[in-house]
Amino acid sequence: MCGRYVNVSKLSTIEKRFNVKTAAPELLVPNTNVSHGNLAPVITNAAPHELQFYQFGFTPSWAKKQFYMINARSEGDHNKEDDPAYTGQMGIVNKPMFRKSIRSQRCLVIADAFIEGPKKEKLDKPYVVYLKNHERPFALAGIWDAWTNTSTGEIVHSFAIITTVSNKLMQAIGHHRSPVVLHKEDEAKWIDSSLPLNEVSNLLRPYPAQLMNAYPISAAIKNPRAQGMELLEPIGERVFPEVEYQLDEKLKLYGMGESPARYRRKTKDE
């Protein structure tokens, strides 16, 4: 599963990277620990050139009460063993909870990294997982819906992140699932409402492990209310060695959001 992720990029960076604008820039708040119930930036097929803010935790439109479904399995009821070699049917297209959204309500979930832990220890032993070569922000494959609270009339727009089988990096961490990270060239396809369902299914595959890496962080991030860049500081070596990590220890600070200038100011103040 993917229950926590990181969103700390500036609005200008997101707008330039995804060619979007937002009508509510005040809603973009740096979040080192995006958790269920939080408002987070997404780009939907309904407004592909607009950055919007939806609730993390999916509720289908037909639900009688509000849900907080953070993930949707791409295989649906198939591959219950979470076999990483699975290439069969994407059962999500038949799941009552998601079959409408996977066809017509898809979104890009904007992220700088995501947080994952081993299957057994979970967030008692968390890792920051990121894309190499400073590839951030990037997009996770999501689905969305709009639910109306019949008691108040409030309309809640919410989303879930689609998960797939683990790649070699996730297996090294000890986790059995991974969020679907989209390649840049597939982002426009994902939010194209006319994309045939078989092509949608073909995008639900694990991202190449050689293009990713991860490092361990403090279990303090387990608290969904915890915030701060210190949550993302490494407490051990990266899963796959990287030369730049050995050359510049400061990367652990401003690599996930702090600028070099900000780091220098902080060091001077200390």
C-alpha beads as a LAMMPS data file, in Angstrom:
LAMMPS data file: protein, C-alpha beads

270 atoms
269 bonds

1 atom types
1 bond types

-500.0 500.0 xlo xhi
-500.0 500.0 ylo yhi
-500.0 500.0 zlo zhi

Masses

1 110.0

Atoms # bond

1 1 1 0.000 0.000 0.000
2 1 1 0.960 3.659 -0.144
3 1 1 -0.481 5.480 2.830
4 1 1 1.970 8.373 3.150
5 1 1 3.789 10.512 0.646
6 1 1 5.690 13.799 0.363
7 1 1 4.670 17.020 -1.380
8 1 1 7.049 19.926 -0.806
9 1 1 7.652 21.420 -4.266
10 1 1 6.878 25.097 -4.817
11 1 1 3.757 26.024 -6.755
12 1 1 5.824 27.545 -9.571
13 1 1 7.758 24.296 -9.909
14 1 1 4.584 22.193 -10.117
15 1 1 2.900 24.562 -12.562
16 1 1 5.916 24.558 -14.865
17 1 1 6.513 20.804 -14.632
18 1 1 2.900 19.853 -15.425
19 1 1 1.857 22.902 -17.473
20 1 1 -0.987 23.818 -15.125
21 1 1 -2.344 26.776 -13.155
22 1 1 -4.391 26.915 -9.986
23 1 1 -7.230 29.142 -8.852
24 1 1 -6.444 28.436 -5.202
25 1 1 -2.681 28.802 -4.633
26 1 1 -3.220 29.289 -0.896
27 1 1 -4.199 25.618 -0.622
28 1 1 -0.723 24.400 -1.529
29 1 1 0.976 23.871 1.820
30 1 1 4.287 21.953 2.009
31 1 1 3.505 18.543 3.475
32 1 1 6.225 16.069 4.401
33 1 1 3.669 13.538 5.598
34 1 1 0.569 13.529 3.385
35 1 1 -1.949 11.298 5.160
36 1 1 -5.585 10.285 4.688
37 1 1 -7.954 13.216 5.072
38 1 1 -5.384 15.794 3.901
39 1 1 -6.047 18.079 0.947
40 1 1 -3.403 17.441 -1.689
41 1 1 -2.700 18.630 -5.256
42 1 1 -4.014 16.613 -8.187
43 1 1 -4.596 17.090 -11.914
44 1 1 -7.765 15.449 -13.192
45 1 1 -9.031 14.408 -16.585
46 1 1 -11.928 16.841 -16.060
47 1 1 -9.515 19.809 -15.829
48 1 1 -6.159 18.691 -17.278
49 1 1 -4.617 22.184 -17.196
50 1 1 -5.672 23.069 -13.662
51 1 1 -4.055 22.137 -10.361
52 1 1 -6.787 21.240 -7.891
53 1 1 -6.832 20.118 -4.274
54 1 1 -8.713 16.935 -3.371
55 1 1 -8.944 14.901 -0.197
56 1 1 -6.606 11.931 0.096
57 1 1 -8.992 9.096 0.868
58 1 1 -11.473 7.995 -1.797
59 1 1 -15.255 7.973 -1.343
60 1 1 -17.378 6.795 -4.320
61 1 1 -20.309 9.003 -5.304
62 1 1 -22.883 6.348 -4.412
63 1 1 -21.658 5.782 -0.839
64 1 1 -24.077 6.451 2.034
65 1 1 -21.202 7.492 4.293
66 1 1 -17.742 8.907 3.768
67 1 1 -14.865 6.479 3.218
68 1 1 -11.110 7.037 3.255
69 1 1 -9.876 4.478 0.733
70 1 1 -6.275 5.580 0.212
71 1 1 -5.298 2.848 -2.277
72 1 1 -6.862 0.865 -5.108
73 1 1 -5.268 -2.437 -6.141
74 1 1 -4.654 -2.555 -9.880
75 1 1 -5.160 -6.341 -9.884
76 1 1 -8.415 -6.080 -7.966
77 1 1 -9.233 -9.522 -6.557
78 1 1 -6.536 -11.172 -8.671
79 1 1 -2.974 -11.882 -7.527
80 1 1 -3.870 -12.218 -3.860
81 1 1 -0.370 -13.607 -3.265
82 1 1 1.144 -10.320 -4.522
83 1 1 3.396 -12.167 -6.938
84 1 1 5.803 -9.506 -8.321
85 1 1 5.890 -11.382 -11.644
86 1 1 2.126 -11.036 -12.144
87 1 1 1.163 -9.693 -15.575
88 1 1 -2.443 -10.863 -15.748
89 1 1 -5.789 -9.089 -15.775
90 1 1 -6.182 -5.730 -14.066
91 1 1 -9.203 -6.571 -11.937
92 1 1 -9.684 -2.978 -10.788
93 1 1 -11.856 -2.449 -13.879
94 1 1 -14.483 -4.774 -12.386
95 1 1 -14.405 -3.652 -8.752
96 1 1 -17.687 -1.887 -7.846
97 1 1 -15.793 0.666 -5.744
98 1 1 -13.505 1.740 -8.593
99 1 1 -14.874 0.600 -11.970
100 1 1 -16.476 3.961 -12.756
101 1 1 -13.460 6.048 -11.804
102 1 1 -10.847 3.876 -13.527
103 1 1 -12.774 4.405 -16.763
104 1 1 -13.638 8.077 -16.592
105 1 1 -12.231 9.791 -13.482
106 1 1 -8.464 9.490 -13.383
107 1 1 -5.961 11.934 -11.944
108 1 1 -2.282 12.645 -11.487
109 1 1 -1.289 12.705 -7.829
110 1 1 1.628 15.126 -7.443
111 1 1 4.445 13.811 -5.240
112 1 1 8.110 14.373 -4.467
113 1 1 8.549 10.986 -2.794
114 1 1 6.510 8.381 -0.981
115 1 1 6.930 6.610 2.343
116 1 1 6.928 2.853 2.659
117 1 1 8.075 0.191 5.096
118 1 1 8.467 -3.589 5.243
119 1 1 5.267 -5.650 5.114
120 1 1 5.639 -6.711 8.755
121 1 1 7.104 -3.612 10.454
122 1 1 5.302 -1.107 8.196
123 1 1 5.922 2.473 9.352
124 1 1 7.831 1.273 12.394
125 1 1 10.673 0.952 9.886
126 1 1 9.934 3.566 7.206
127 1 1 11.826 4.487 4.053
128 1 1 11.650 7.537 1.807
129 1 1 11.319 6.291 -1.786
130 1 1 12.237 8.753 -4.530
131 1 1 13.152 8.907 -8.223
132 1 1 16.801 9.286 -9.138
133 1 1 18.369 12.198 -11.019
134 1 1 16.366 14.769 -9.022
135 1 1 13.223 13.698 -10.874
136 1 1 10.655 15.508 -8.790
137 1 1 7.899 16.300 -8.584
138 1 1 6.467 13.282 -10.376
139 1 1 3.003 11.809 -10.800
140 1 1 1.366 8.809 -9.174
141 1 1 -1.630 7.250 -10.925
142 1 1 -4.820 8.121 -9.101
143 1 1 -8.586 7.910 -9.411
144 1 1 -11.119 10.416 -8.058
145 1 1 -14.791 10.888 -7.372
146 1 1 -17.201 13.448 -5.923
147 1 1 -19.359 12.489 -2.954
148 1 1 -22.212 14.547 -1.517
149 1 1 -22.810 14.621 2.208
150 1 1 -26.593 14.357 2.370
151 1 1 -26.661 15.864 5.863
152 1 1 -24.788 19.064 5.003
153 1 1 -24.892 19.240 1.207
154 1 1 -21.105 19.483 1.103
155 1 1 -19.455 17.995 -1.981
156 1 1 -16.212 16.179 -1.202
157 1 1 -13.770 15.550 -4.039
158 1 1 -11.431 12.729 -3.074
159 1 1 -8.843 10.414 -4.598
160 1 1 -7.003 7.146 -4.126
161 1 1 -3.562 6.088 -5.345
162 1 1 -3.440 2.967 -7.489
163 1 1 -0.987 0.303 -6.390
164 1 1 0.735 -2.442 -8.330
165 1 1 3.198 -5.257 -7.659
166 1 1 6.568 -4.529 -6.100
167 1 1 9.732 -3.946 -8.124
168 1 1 13.254 -4.892 -7.000
169 1 1 13.608 -1.782 -4.839
170 1 1 10.364 -2.356 -2.986
171 1 1 11.320 -5.990 -2.526
172 1 1 14.652 -4.883 -1.050
173 1 1 12.739 -2.764 1.462
174 1 1 10.581 -5.776 2.222
175 1 1 7.307 -4.403 0.916
176 1 1 4.909 -6.323 -1.315
177 1 1 3.238 -3.421 -3.128
178 1 1 4.126 -0.138 -4.837
179 1 1 2.164 2.897 -5.988
180 1 1 1.932 3.227 -9.758
181 1 1 4.532 5.846 -10.706
182 1 1 3.814 7.185 -14.177
183 1 1 6.490 7.848 -16.763
184 1 1 6.442 11.453 -18.010
185 1 1 5.325 10.377 -21.450
186 1 1 2.344 8.526 -19.953
187 1 1 0.977 11.330 -17.767
188 1 1 -1.126 12.934 -20.499
189 1 1 -2.424 9.520 -21.495
190 1 1 -3.517 8.756 -17.954
191 1 1 -5.787 11.799 -17.786
192 1 1 -7.051 11.416 -21.350
193 1 1 -10.718 10.445 -20.959
194 1 1 -10.747 8.828 -24.399
195 1 1 -7.909 6.386 -23.644
196 1 1 -9.146 2.816 -24.310
197 1 1 -9.510 0.675 -21.196
198 1 1 -6.901 -1.843 -22.333
199 1 1 -4.351 0.981 -22.651
200 1 1 -5.302 2.251 -19.206
201 1 1 -4.597 -1.237 -17.845
202 1 1 -1.241 -1.361 -19.606
203 1 1 -0.071 1.667 -17.604
204 1 1 -0.617 -0.102 -14.282
205 1 1 2.850 -1.635 -14.072
206 1 1 5.729 -1.140 -11.615
207 1 1 8.230 1.633 -12.268
208 1 1 11.791 0.453 -13.118
209 1 1 13.709 -0.123 -9.895
210 1 1 16.965 1.175 -11.390
211 1 1 15.371 4.624 -11.699
212 1 1 14.466 4.769 -8.002
213 1 1 16.138 4.636 -4.626
214 1 1 15.253 4.776 -0.937
215 1 1 16.742 5.443 2.472
216 1 1 15.521 4.763 6.035
217 1 1 14.042 7.509 8.202
218 1 1 12.741 7.848 11.742
219 1 1 9.517 6.112 12.747
220 1 1 8.312 9.545 13.924
221 1 1 6.607 9.852 10.542
222 1 1 4.179 7.156 11.675
223 1 1 2.208 9.895 13.438
224 1 1 -0.073 11.319 10.706
225 1 1 0.060 14.731 12.371
226 1 1 3.869 14.885 12.367
227 1 1 5.373 17.497 10.053
228 1 1 8.799 18.966 9.265
229 1 1 11.764 18.382 6.993
230 1 1 13.545 16.597 9.834
231 1 1 11.166 13.674 9.280
232 1 1 12.895 13.032 5.952
233 1 1 16.474 13.000 7.213
234 1 1 18.274 9.669 6.627
235 1 1 19.115 7.459 9.596
236 1 1 21.027 4.961 7.476
237 1 1 22.439 4.221 4.041
238 1 1 20.461 4.220 0.839
239 1 1 19.243 0.882 -0.458
240 1 1 21.240 1.310 -3.676
241 1 1 24.560 3.180 -3.221
242 1 1 24.804 6.588 -4.878
243 1 1 28.062 8.488 -5.251
244 1 1 26.484 11.898 -4.616
245 1 1 25.261 10.772 -1.204
246 1 1 28.853 10.138 -0.148
247 1 1 30.065 13.442 -1.598
248 1 1 27.504 15.784 -0.108
249 1 1 25.931 15.056 3.238
250 1 1 23.820 18.232 2.944
251 1 1 21.708 16.531 0.312
252 1 1 19.889 14.778 3.108
253 1 1 18.591 18.204 4.172
254 1 1 17.840 20.163 1.059
255 1 1 17.519 17.195 -1.281
256 1 1 13.828 16.851 -0.417
257 1 1 12.821 20.499 -0.357
258 1 1 15.276 22.840 1.336
259 1 1 17.336 25.083 -0.911
260 1 1 21.122 25.439 -0.434
261 1 1 20.581 29.102 0.544
262 1 1 18.061 28.130 3.191
263 1 1 20.447 25.489 4.488
264 1 1 23.270 28.056 4.750
265 1 1 21.021 30.459 6.663
266 1 1 19.997 27.732 9.080
267 1 1 23.621 26.683 9.636
268 1 1 24.639 30.301 10.270
269 1 1 21.824 30.783 12.778
270 1 1 22.875 27.657 14.626

Bonds

1 1 1 2
2 1 2 3
3 1 3 4
4 1 4 5
5 1 5 6
6 1 6 7
7 1 7 8
8 1 8 9
9 1 9 10
10 1 10 11
11 1 11 12
12 1 12 13
13 1 13 14
14 1 14 15
15 1 15 16
16 1 16 17
17 1 17 18
18 1 18 19
19 1 19 20
20 1 20 21
21 1 21 22
22 1 22 23
23 1 23 24
24 1 24 25
25 1 25 26
26 1 26 27
27 1 27 28
28 1 28 29
29 1 29 30
30 1 30 31
31 1 31 32
32 1 32 33
33 1 33 34
34 1 34 35
35 1 35 36
36 1 36 37
37 1 37 38
38 1 38 39
39 1 39 40
40 1 40 41
41 1 41 42
42 1 42 43
43 1 43 44
44 1 44 45
45 1 45 46
46 1 46 47
47 1 47 48
48 1 48 49
49 1 49 50
50 1 50 51
51 1 51 52
52 1 52 53
53 1 53 54
54 1 54 55
55 1 55 56
56 1 56 57
57 1 57 58
58 1 58 59
59 1 59 60
60 1 60 61
61 1 61 62
62 1 62 63
63 1 63 64
64 1 64 65
65 1 65 66
66 1 66 67
67 1 67 68
68 1 68 69
69 1 69 70
70 1 70 71
71 1 71 72
72 1 72 73
73 1 73 74
74 1 74 75
75 1 75 76
76 1 76 77
77 1 77 78
78 1 78 79
79 1 79 80
80 1 80 81
81 1 81 82
82 1 82 83
83 1 83 84
84 1 84 85
85 1 85 86
86 1 86 87
87 1 87 88
88 1 88 89
89 1 89 90
90 1 90 91
91 1 91 92
92 1 92 93
93 1 93 94
94 1 94 95
95 1 95 96
96 1 96 97
97 1 97 98
98 1 98 99
99 1 99 100
100 1 100 101
101 1 101 102
102 1 102 103
103 1 103 104
104 1 104 105
105 1 105 106
106 1 106 107
107 1 107 108
108 1 108 109
109 1 109 110
110 1 110 111
111 1 111 112
112 1 112 113
113 1 113 114
114 1 114 115
115 1 115 116
116 1 116 117
117 1 117 118
118 1 118 119
119 1 119 120
120 1 120 121
121 1 121 122
122 1 122 123
123 1 123 124
124 1 124 125
125 1 125 126
126 1 126 127
127 1 127 128
128 1 128 129
129 1 129 130
130 1 130 131
131 1 131 132
132 1 132 133
133 1 133 134
134 1 134 135
135 1 135 136
136 1 136 137
137 1 137 138
138 1 138 139
139 1 139 140
140 1 140 141
141 1 141 142
142 1 142 143
143 1 143 144
144 1 144 145
145 1 145 146
146 1 146 147
147 1 147 148
148 1 148 149
149 1 149 150
150 1 150 151
151 1 151 152
152 1 152 153
153 1 153 154
154 1 154 155
155 1 155 156
156 1 156 157
157 1 157 158
158 1 158 159
159 1 159 160
160 1 160 161
161 1 161 162
162 1 162 163
163 1 163 164
164 1 164 165
165 1 165 166
166 1 166 167
167 1 167 168
168 1 168 169
169 1 169 170
170 1 170 171
171 1 171 172
172 1 172 173
173 1 173 174
174 1 174 175
175 1 175 176
176 1 176 177
177 1 177 178
178 1 178 179
179 1 179 180
180 1 180 181
181 1 181 182
182 1 182 183
183 1 183 184
184 1 184 185
185 1 185 186
186 1 186 187
187 1 187 188
188 1 188 189
189 1 189 190
190 1 190 191
191 1 191 192
192 1 192 193
193 1 193 194
194 1 194 195
195 1 195 196
196 1 196 197
197 1 197 198
198 1 198 199
199 1 199 200
200 1 200 201
201 1 201 202
202 1 202 203
203 1 203 204
204 1 204 205
205 1 205 206
206 1 206 207
207 1 207 208
208 1 208 209
209 1 209 210
210 1 210 211
211 1 211 212
212 1 212 213
213 1 213 214
214 1 214 215
215 1 215 216
216 1 216 217
217 1 217 218
218 1 218 219
219 1 219 220
220 1 220 221
221 1 221 222
222 1 222 223
223 1 223 224
224 1 224 225
225 1 225 226
226 1 226 227
227 1 227 228
228 1 228 229
229 1 229 230
230 1 230 231
231 1 231 232
232 1 232 233
233 1 233 234
234 1 234 235
235 1 235 236
236 1 236 237
237 1 237 238
238 1 238 239
239 1 239 240
240 1 240 241
241 1 241 242
242 1 242 243
243 1 243 244
244 1 244 245
245 1 245 246
246 1 246 247
247 1 247 248
248 1 248 249
249 1 249 250
250 1 250 251
251 1 251 252
252 1 252 253
253 1 253 254
254 1 254 255
255 1 255 256
256 1 256 257
257 1 257 258
258 1 258 259
259 1 259 260
260 1 260 261
261 1 261 262
262 1 262 263
263 1 263 264
264 1 264 265
265 1 265 266
266 1 266 267
267 1 267 268
268 1 268 269
269 1 269 270
